[in-house]
Amino acid sequence: MLQVNLIREHKEAYVKALAKRNFEAKSIFEKVLFLDEERRNTQTQLDKTLAESNRLSKEIGKLFKNGEQQKANLVKEKTANLKQESKTLTDKLNTVAEDLQDLLYTIPNVPHETVPAGVSEDDNEEVFAEGEVPKLNEKALPHWELAKKYDIIDFELGNKVTGAGFPVYKGKGARLQRALITYFLDKATKAGYTEFQVPLMINEASGFGTGQLPDKEGQMYHMETDDLYMIPTAEVPITNMFRDNLMTEKDFPISCTAYTPCFRREAGSYGAHVRGLNRLHQFDKVELVRIEKSENSYEALDKMVEHVKELLRDLKLPYRILRLCGGDLGFTSALTYDFEVFSTAQNRWLEISSVSNFETFQANRLKLRYKNKEGKKELVHTLNGSALALPRVLAGILENYQTENGIEIPEVLRPYTGFDSIS
């Protein structure tokens, strides 16, 4: 959530930056500033009314003490009127503050200066590519056919138990999945990240804290009876562990990792591009979260990008990195790099990681601050990245490592799987 004081100070610059997202901010900012002015004026009136009420209350005590009961009763009438006025002003203040908050919730984060303008994923900017796309034989299969051929992932069984988008991993498929999770976690902890096991459900405050709520697209699974939401990523519970915290210099750096299943409705996703593991309602992911001082956050982002690069180099998968344009940038992000692995059998790129800096956007919602060396309170910067999301990594391994005799296992994973191939 943007800070009102920064909107006031940088209004024109923010309007120009948000235009990269194709977001018309000028009229909304004017309404924000109007509501904030009304809120401040109402607060001033309320403070004066309460102060006067308190002054008269003390005067009443003195009048009664001096036996001036008639004067005291007249002053009591004034305090009664002031109490009613205070209630009216308090109700108005609450309404204006709520309207202001609701309006701020509709404004996306201001893109970083390096974010290119654009409308859709077609306008994203490739900034790096590495790895050689393997040449497969003419009988090469997409991963959903390989999964069926070697009986390692059963999409139909998942559909029977739950529905489409909930696959069942079997035998070596399940073991390969577990190997990837353990390998990703081991790499993260060796890089200095502290591992957590976190809840798979969150409350409403957590959803608002990291920007998943209000959920305009209806992508979260919501359990109305308990008013809880299934997590779309471990970023949400991890970051919310620090909600309402006041940190000190010695607390940094804060680096967290967690493996969780993730749940997304993926409403409106249809067509051939969602086949197999390409797009699921439940999938596994290892997440990285960092909380940094503002001056260190972009260096931290670069380190997270290098961490994901190393994972893909170890797996020997061809990949590229895209800097997302304004039109494809997530609501809460200031800058996002997407990693895509090349699916040789499908002849297309598959997104397998997003690494983002949210700057102070989430921290302002979370009231997550630290006390700097001068003793002043500042909002922190929050960052997160997938390292990695498993379904499309697994799809890339199955397709790119397939041979006429089966599927080879990347060398780095063999100590984790206990086998060299699937046949």
DARAJO-V989203 format. One record per residue. RES is the residue in one small letter. PHI is phi in degrees with one decimal (none if undefined). PSI is psi in whole degrees, -180 to 180 (NA if undefined). OMEGA is omega in radians with two decimals (* if undefined). Layout:
res;phi;psi;omega
RES;PHI;PSI;OMEGA
RES;PHI;PSI;OMEGA
//
This chain:
res;phi;psi;omega
m;none;133;-3.13
l;-72.5;149;3.11
q;-86.3;134;-3.07
v;-61.4;-40;-3.12
n;-63.4;-33;3.11
l;-76.0;-34;3.04
i;-60.7;-42;-3.14
r;-64.7;-44;-3.08
e;-74.3;-34;-3.01
h;-122.4;33;-3.02
k;-52.7;-54;-3.07
e;-64.9;-41;3.14
a;-65.0;-40;3.12
y;-66.9;-41;3.11
v;-59.3;-45;3.14
k;-64.9;-43;-3.12
a;-66.5;-42;-3.11
l;-70.1;-19;3.06
a;-63.7;-25;3.06
k;-61.9;-27;3.09
r;-87.6;0;-3.01
n;62.9;35;3.14
f;-108.9;121;-3.14
e;-84.5;105;-2.99
a;-100.7;-19;-2.97
k;-57.7;-52;-3.09
s;-67.5;-34;3.12
i;-68.2;-42;3.11
f;-61.7;-40;3.12
e;-61.4;-40;3.12
k;-69.4;-38;3.09
v;-58.7;-49;-3.09
l;-67.8;-35;3.07
f;-63.7;-48;3.14
l;-64.3;-38;3.13
d;-66.3;-40;3.09
e;-63.5;-42;3.11
e;-65.0;-39;3.12
r;-63.1;-45;-3.12
r;-66.8;-41;3.10
n;-63.8;-41;3.12
t;-66.0;-40;3.10
q;-62.4;-40;3.12
t;-63.2;-45;3.11
q;-61.0;-44;-3.13
l;-63.3;-44;3.13
d;-60.5;-42;3.13
k;-65.4;-41;-3.14
t;-65.2;-43;3.12
l;-66.3;-39;3.13
a;-64.0;-43;3.11
e;-64.8;-40;3.12
s;-62.0;-43;3.11
n;-64.5;-40;3.13
r;-63.2;-44;-3.14
l;-67.6;-34;3.11
s;-61.9;-40;3.10
k;-67.2;-37;3.14
e;-64.8;-39;3.12
i;-59.5;-43;3.14
g;-60.2;-43;-3.14
k;-65.9;-40;-3.13
l;-64.7;-44;3.09
f;-63.3;-39;-3.13
k;-63.7;-34;-3.14
n;-88.7;5;3.11
g;78.3;14;3.14
e;-94.6;68;-3.01
q;-64.3;-41;-3.10
q;-63.1;-46;3.09
k;-62.1;-40;-3.13
a;-61.4;-42;-3.13
n;-66.0;-36;3.08
l;-64.6;-42;3.11
v;-66.4;-35;3.11
k;-60.2;-37;3.10
e;-63.2;-40;3.11
k;-62.5;-43;-3.13
t;-65.9;-35;3.10
a;-62.5;-42;3.10
n;-64.4;-40;3.13
l;-66.1;-36;3.11
k;-64.3;-40;3.10
q;-66.0;-41;3.10
e;-63.6;-39;3.11
s;-62.3;-41;3.13
k;-63.9;-44;3.12
t;-61.3;-44;3.14
l;-66.8;-38;3.11
t;-63.7;-43;3.11
d;-62.6;-42;3.13
k;-65.0;-43;3.14
l;-61.0;-44;3.14
n;-63.1;-42;-3.14
t;-65.7;-46;-3.13
v;-64.8;-43;3.14
a;-62.8;-39;3.13
e;-67.8;-42;3.10
d;-61.9;-40;3.12
l;-64.3;-46;3.14
q;-60.9;-45;-3.13
d;-62.0;-38;3.13
l;-68.6;-41;3.11
l;-62.0;-33;3.13
y;-64.7;-19;-3.11
t;-88.4;-8;-3.05
i;-96.4;123;3.12
p;-72.7;171;3.13
n;-68.1;152;3.09
v;-77.6;124;-3.12
p;-64.0;146;3.02
h;-62.5;154;-3.08
e;-59.2;-25;-3.11
t;-84.3;-8;-3.13
v;-70.6;126;3.12
p;-75.7;150;3.02
a;-69.9;154;3.13
g;170.2;167;-3.06
v;-104.3;-38;-3.03
s;-146.2;-175;-3.13
e;-60.0;-21;3.11
d;-66.0;-19;-3.11
d;-99.6;5;3.09
n;-67.6;156;-2.99
e;-110.2;120;3.07
e;-76.0;126;-3.09
v;-115.2;-12;-3.11
f;-164.8;146;3.05
a;-148.5;145;-3.10
e;-155.5;148;3.08
g;99.5;149;-3.11
e;-101.5;130;3.12
v;-71.1;123;-3.11
p;-69.3;150;3.07
k;-93.1;116;-3.11
l;-94.5;156;3.09
n;-71.6;164;-3.03
e;-64.7;-15;3.13
k;-95.9;11;-3.12
a;-60.2;145;-3.04
l;-117.6;151;2.98
p;-69.3;162;-2.98
h;-62.5;-32;-3.11
w;-67.6;-29;3.07
e;-79.7;-35;3.06
l;-63.8;-41;-3.14
a;-59.6;-40;3.13
k;-73.9;-41;-3.11
k;-60.6;-42;-3.09
y;-101.8;6;3.05
d;54.6;52;-3.12
i;-114.5;-21;3.05
i;-138.9;129;-3.10
d;-114.5;102;3.14
f;-75.3;-36;-3.14
e;-67.7;-39;3.12
l;-65.7;-40;3.08
g;-62.5;-39;3.10
n;-64.2;-37;3.11
k;-66.4;-44;-3.07
v;-73.8;-43;-3.03
t;-128.6;-59;-3.09
g;157.8;179;3.14
a;-62.7;142;3.12
g;90.9;11;3.12
f;-130.2;75;-3.05
p;-71.1;159;3.03
v;-109.4;123;3.10
y;-91.7;137;-3.02
k;-129.0;147;2.99
g;50.3;-123;-3.11
k;-65.8;-24;3.07
g;-66.4;-43;3.11
a;-67.0;-40;-3.13
r;-68.8;-36;3.09
l;-66.7;-39;3.09
q;-60.7;-47;-3.14
r;-65.0;-37;3.12
a;-63.0;-43;3.13
l;-62.8;-43;3.14
i;-60.4;-49;-3.10
t;-65.6;-41;3.12
y;-61.9;-46;-3.14
f;-62.8;-42;3.13
l;-66.3;-42;3.12
d;-61.5;-42;3.12
k;-64.0;-39;-3.12
a;-67.3;-45;-3.11
t;-68.1;-35;3.08
k;-66.5;-27;3.13
a;-85.4;2;3.05
g;102.3;5;3.10
y;-83.5;139;3.08
t;-87.6;129;-3.10
e;-83.4;140;3.08
f;-128.8;152;2.86
q;-111.2;122;-2.97
v;-121.9;162;3.10
p;-62.2;149;3.10
l;-92.9;-2;3.07
m;-125.0;148;3.14
i;-129.0;159;3.05
n;-89.9;177;-3.07
e;-62.8;-40;-3.13
a;-59.3;-38;3.12
s;-67.7;-39;3.11
g;-62.7;-41;3.10
f;-70.3;-35;-3.07
g;-59.7;-42;-3.11
t;-102.8;2;2.98
g;95.3;9;3.07
q;-75.3;-25;3.07
l;-113.0;146;-0.04
p;-64.3;138;-3.07
d;-92.2;81;-3.05
k;-64.5;-32;-3.09
e;-89.4;-5;3.13
g;63.5;38;-3.06
q;-91.8;-9;-3.12
m;-95.8;145;3.03
y;-81.8;123;-3.04
h;-117.6;128;3.05
m;-99.5;99;-2.97
e;-62.8;-38;-3.07
t;-58.6;-43;-3.12
d;-100.6;-4;-3.10
d;52.8;50;3.09
l;-122.0;155;-3.12
y;-122.5;139;2.99
m;-71.6;139;-3.04
i;-71.5;138;3.04
p;-84.4;-16;-3.13
t;-169.8;154;3.13
a;-67.2;-16;3.07
e;-51.7;-38;-3.01
v;-68.2;-56;3.12
p;-66.5;-36;-3.13
i;-62.8;-52;-3.09
t;-62.8;-38;-3.13
n;-71.5;-13;3.03
m;-61.1;-24;-3.08
f;-102.5;6;-3.12
r;-58.7;138;3.12
d;68.6;13;-3.13
n;-85.7;147;2.96
l;-114.8;112;-3.04
m;-97.9;170;3.07
t;-123.7;170;-3.11
e;-53.8;-37;-3.05
k;-71.4;-13;-3.13
d;-74.9;-19;-3.06
f;-91.7;153;-0.05
p;-79.9;155;3.08
i;-113.5;115;-3.09
s;-130.3;121;-3.07
c;-127.2;150;3.03
t;-139.7;152;3.10
a;-158.2;145;2.94
y;-99.4;133;3.01
t;-147.9;154;2.78
p;-68.2;152;3.12
c;-126.1;148;-3.02
f;-129.1;123;3.13
r;-141.4;134;-3.11
r;-69.3;-29;-3.11
e;50.2;44;3.14
a;-60.2;136;3.09
g;84.4;8;3.14
s;-96.7;114;-3.12
y;-139.3;168;3.02
g;102.3;179;-3.06
a;-63.9;-28;-3.06
h;-70.7;-8;3.14
v;-104.5;10;-3.10
r;-67.3;153;3.04
g;60.1;-127;-3.11
l;-90.3;2;-3.04
n;-61.9;-36;-3.13
r;-153.0;117;-3.04
l;-122.9;161;3.02
h;-87.6;-28;3.05
q;-130.9;128;3.13
f;-151.7;163;-3.10
d;-100.1;147;-3.11
k;-155.0;142;2.95
v;-103.2;126;-3.02
e;-114.2;147;3.00
l;-113.7;135;3.07
v;-131.9;134;3.08
r;-128.5;143;3.04
i;-121.2;122;-2.96
e;-134.1;159;2.91
k;-70.3;152;-3.02
s;-55.7;-39;-3.06
e;-71.5;-13;-3.10
n;-108.3;-5;-2.91
s;-70.0;-35;-3.11
y;-78.2;-27;2.97
e;-66.2;-40;3.10
a;-64.0;-39;3.11
l;-61.2;-44;3.12
d;-60.9;-39;3.13
k;-66.4;-36;3.10
m;-66.9;-39;3.08
v;-61.2;-45;3.13
e;-64.3;-35;3.12
h;-62.1;-46;-3.14
v;-67.5;-38;3.06
k;-55.4;-45;-3.10
e;-62.8;-39;3.10
l;-60.2;-45;-3.09
l;-72.3;-31;3.04
r;-65.6;-43;3.12
d;-61.4;-38;-3.14
l;-80.0;-9;-3.14
k;55.6;48;3.08
l;-108.0;135;3.09
p;-69.0;132;-3.07
y;-146.5;165;3.02
r;-139.5;161;3.12
i;-119.4;132;3.12
l;-114.5;138;2.93
r;-91.0;119;-3.03
l;-69.8;139;3.08
c;-77.8;169;-3.10
g;-57.4;-39;-3.10
g;-72.6;-18;-3.13
d;-108.6;-1;-3.08
l;-74.3;138;3.10
g;-62.2;153;-3.04
f;-53.7;-40;-3.01
t;-93.2;-9;-2.98
s;-89.3;145;2.99
a;-94.1;-31;3.13
l;-156.4;130;-3.14
t;-132.7;135;2.95
y;-108.2;126;3.05
d;-99.1;134;3.00
f;-100.3;135;3.10
e;-128.5;136;3.08
v;-103.2;144;-3.11
f;-86.4;124;3.08
s;-92.9;105;-3.01
t;-66.0;-42;-3.09
a;-69.5;-30;3.11
q;-92.1;-12;-3.12
n;56.2;47;3.13
r;-154.4;161;3.11
w;-88.2;140;3.13
l;-121.7;126;3.11
e;-68.0;130;-3.14
i;-125.9;-6;3.09
s;-162.5;146;2.93
s;-126.5;132;3.11
v;-120.5;122;-2.95
s;-132.8;150;2.95
n;-112.3;122;-3.14
f;-96.1;-1;-3.06
e;49.5;-130;-3.06
t;-94.6;4;-3.00
f;-60.1;-50;3.10
q;-72.5;-40;-3.08
a;-59.7;-35;3.12
n;-66.3;-39;3.07
r;-67.9;-39;-3.06
l;-80.8;-12;-3.00
k;54.1;47;-3.09
l;-104.4;109;-3.01
r;-132.4;171;3.00
y;-139.0;159;3.13
k;-98.4;117;-3.09
n;-78.1;-177;-3.05
k;-61.9;-28;3.12
e;-84.2;-2;3.14
g;86.8;4;3.12
k;-86.8;148;-3.14
k;-89.9;130;3.14
e;-129.8;149;3.01
l;-72.9;143;3.09
v;-85.5;175;2.96
h;-107.0;139;3.08
t;-113.8;145;3.13
l;-138.0;153;3.01
n;-152.6;160;3.10
g;-159.7;149;3.06
s;-83.1;131;-3.13
a;-144.0;61;0.14
l;-137.1;174;2.98
a;-81.4;129;-2.93
l;-75.4;-40;-2.96
p;-55.3;-49;-3.07
r;-79.5;-25;2.98
v;-64.1;-46;3.11
l;-62.5;-41;3.09
a;-60.1;-43;3.13
g;-63.5;-41;3.13
i;-65.0;-48;-3.10
l;-59.4;-43;-3.06
e;-78.5;-43;-3.05
n;-79.0;-23;-3.13
y;-100.8;8;-3.14
q;-74.7;144;3.06
t;-130.4;179;3.10
e;-65.7;-22;-3.07
n;-103.1;0;-3.13
g;145.9;-155;-3.12
i;-120.0;121;3.09
e;-77.8;154;3.10
i;-101.0;132;3.07
p;-50.9;138;-3.03
e;-55.4;-38;-3.08
v;-66.6;-22;-3.10
l;-92.6;-14;-3.02
r;-61.0;-37;3.06
p;-63.4;-23;-3.12
y;-88.4;-36;-3.11
t;-81.5;-37;-3.04
g;84.0;6;3.05
f;-145.8;157;-3.03
d;-98.6;-18;-3.06
s;-157.2;165;3.04
i;-119.5;122;-3.12
s;-145.7;NA;*
//
